[in-house]
Amino acid sequence: EGEDAGYIRVGAYCRVSTDSEDQLNSFFAQVKYYNDYIRRNEMMRLVDIYADEGITGTEMQKRDEFKRMLKDAKNRKLDRVLVKSVTRFARNSLECIEAVRELKACGVSVFFENDNLDTEQMNSEIILYIKSAFAQQEACIQTNGNVGSYAHGERDV
């Protein structure tokens, strides 16, 4: 298998939360970036790109590609997962930590590129938890967009 040949079997996870044109451009850019990145690295072998399009990051049950990635990890098809950022991986702190633990139990590490976080190098989950908590809070604010104006006293009377 991949490990025996000295290769790292890699999957990449990409996600955008809406179907807007900007988000779709971001989605395709993420997919292209990881295809190119993995193919350029001689020590990596691309297993698959798992890509949820127009899906919220707050509920894992709605993310079919994310679930497929976890299943592939359980089936020992992956050694490593690359993802742009914690916010792309999950916007729910508990699900983020649980997914990382599940992957780690299968021998799979996760590298969050923009956050420069590598679960293979982490001796504590605290930084990941803090970043995922911020991502969750950001998702709540985006969902309840009027909260900010209410907090500043700009209420409809």
C-alpha positions as CSV (number, residue, x, y, z in Angstrom):
1,E,0.0,0.0,0.0
2,G,0.9,3.7,0.0
3,E,2.8,3.6,3.3
4,D,4.9,0.6,2.2
5,A,6.0,2.5,-0.9
6,G,7.0,5.5,1.2
7,Y,4.1,7.6,0.0
8,I,1.6,9.5,2.1
9,R,-1.9,8.9,0.9
10,V,-3.6,12.3,1.0
11,G,-7.1,13.6,0.7
12,A,-8.1,17.2,0.6
13,Y,-11.3,18.6,2.1
14,C,-12.9,21.7,0.5
15,R,-16.2,23.4,1.4
16,V,-18.1,26.5,0.5
17,S,-21.3,27.4,2.4
18,T,-23.3,29.1,-0.4
19,D,-24.0,28.7,-4.1
20,S,-23.1,32.4,-4.8
21,E,-20.8,32.9,-7.8
22,D,-17.9,34.2,-5.5
23,Q,-18.2,31.1,-3.3
24,L,-18.3,28.7,-6.3
25,N,-15.2,30.4,-7.7
26,S,-13.6,29.9,-4.2
27,F,-14.7,26.2,-4.3
28,F,-13.2,25.5,-7.7
29,A,-10.1,27.3,-6.8
30,Q,-9.7,25.2,-3.6
31,V,-10.2,22.0,-5.6
32,K,-7.7,23.0,-8.3
33,Y,-5.2,24.1,-5.7
34,Y,-5.2,20.8,-3.9
35,N,-5.1,18.8,-7.1
36,D,-2.0,20.7,-8.2
37,Y,-0.4,20.8,-4.7
38,I,-0.6,17.1,-4.1
39,R,0.5,16.1,-7.6
40,R,3.6,18.4,-7.3
41,N,4.7,16.7,-4.0
42,E,6.5,13.5,-4.9
43,M,5.9,12.0,-1.4
44,M,2.1,12.4,-1.7
45,R,-0.4,10.3,-3.5
46,L,-3.9,11.8,-4.1
47,V,-6.6,9.5,-2.8
48,D,-9.5,11.9,-3.4
49,I,-10.7,15.4,-3.0
50,Y,-13.8,15.6,-0.8
51,A,-15.8,18.7,-1.7
52,D,-19.0,19.9,-0.1
53,E,-20.5,22.6,-2.2
54,G,-23.2,25.1,-0.9
55,I,-23.2,23.3,2.5
56,T,-23.0,24.8,5.9
57,G,-20.1,23.8,8.1
58,T,-22.2,23.8,11.3
59,E,-23.9,20.5,10.8
60,M,-21.9,17.4,9.8
61,Q,-24.9,15.3,9.0
62,K,-25.6,17.5,5.9
63,R,-22.0,17.1,4.6
64,D,-21.9,14.0,2.5
65,E,-18.3,14.4,1.3
66,F,-17.1,15.1,4.8
67,K,-18.7,11.8,6.0
68,R,-17.2,10.0,3.0
69,M,-13.8,11.3,4.0
70,L,-14.3,9.9,7.5
71,K,-15.4,6.6,6.1
72,D,-12.3,6.4,3.9
73,A,-10.2,7.1,6.9
74,K,-11.9,4.3,8.9
75,N,-11.2,2.0,5.9
76,R,-7.5,3.0,6.1
77,K,-7.4,4.6,2.7
78,L,-5.9,7.9,4.0
79,D,-2.8,9.0,5.9
80,R,-3.3,12.7,5.8
81,V,-6.0,15.3,5.1
82,L,-5.3,18.8,3.8
83,V,-7.7,21.6,4.4
84,K,-7.5,25.3,3.8
85,S,-8.6,26.4,7.3
86,V,-10.5,25.3,10.4
87,T,-13.5,27.3,9.1
88,R,-13.6,25.1,6.0
89,F,-13.3,21.9,8.1
90,A,-16.0,22.7,10.6
91,R,-17.9,25.6,12.2
92,N,-19.0,23.6,15.2
93,S,-16.3,23.3,17.8
94,L,-17.5,19.9,19.2
95,E,-17.8,18.3,15.7
96,C,-14.4,19.7,14.8
97,I,-12.7,18.2,17.8
98,E,-14.6,14.9,17.4
99,A,-13.7,14.6,13.7
100,V,-10.0,15.3,14.4
101,R,-10.1,12.7,17.2
102,E,-11.8,10.2,14.9
103,L,-9.3,10.7,12.1
104,K,-6.4,10.5,14.6
105,A,-7.7,7.2,15.9
106,C,-7.5,5.9,12.3
107,G,-3.9,7.1,12.0
108,V,-4.9,10.2,9.9
109,S,-3.4,13.6,10.5
110,V,-5.0,16.9,9.4
111,F,-3.1,19.9,8.2
112,F,-5.1,23.2,8.4
113,E,-3.0,25.3,5.9
114,N,-4.0,28.9,6.6
115,D,-4.0,28.3,10.4
116,N,-0.6,26.4,10.2
117,L,-2.0,23.7,12.4
118,D,-0.9,20.1,12.0
119,T,-2.7,17.5,14.2
120,E,0.4,15.3,13.7
121,Q,2.5,17.9,15.6
122,M,-0.1,19.0,18.2
123,N,0.3,17.9,21.8
124,S,-2.9,19.7,22.8
125,E,-6.2,20.4,21.2
126,I,-6.6,23.8,22.9
127,I,-5.5,25.9,19.8
128,L,-7.8,23.9,17.5
129,Y,-10.7,24.2,20.0
130,I,-10.2,28.0,20.2
131,K,-10.0,28.4,16.4
132,S,-13.1,26.2,15.9
133,A,-15.0,28.2,18.6
134,F,-14.2,31.4,16.7
135,A,-15.4,29.8,13.5
136,Q,-18.6,28.7,15.2
137,Q,-19.2,32.2,16.6
138,E,-18.6,33.7,13.2
139,A,-21.1,31.3,11.6
140,C,-23.7,32.3,14.3
141,I,-23.1,36.0,13.6
142,Q,-23.5,35.4,9.8
143,T,-26.7,33.5,10.4
144,N,-28.2,36.1,12.7
145,G,-26.9,39.1,10.7
146,N,-29.2,41.6,12.5
147,V,-27.6,40.9,16.0
148,G,-24.9,43.5,15.5
149,S,-27.3,46.3,14.7
150,Y,-29.6,45.4,17.6
151,A,-26.6,45.4,20.0
152,H,-25.7,48.9,18.9
153,G,-29.2,50.2,19.7
154,E,-30.5,50.4,16.1
155,R,-33.8,48.8,16.7
156,D,-37.0,49.0,14.6
157,V,-39.5,50.9,16.6
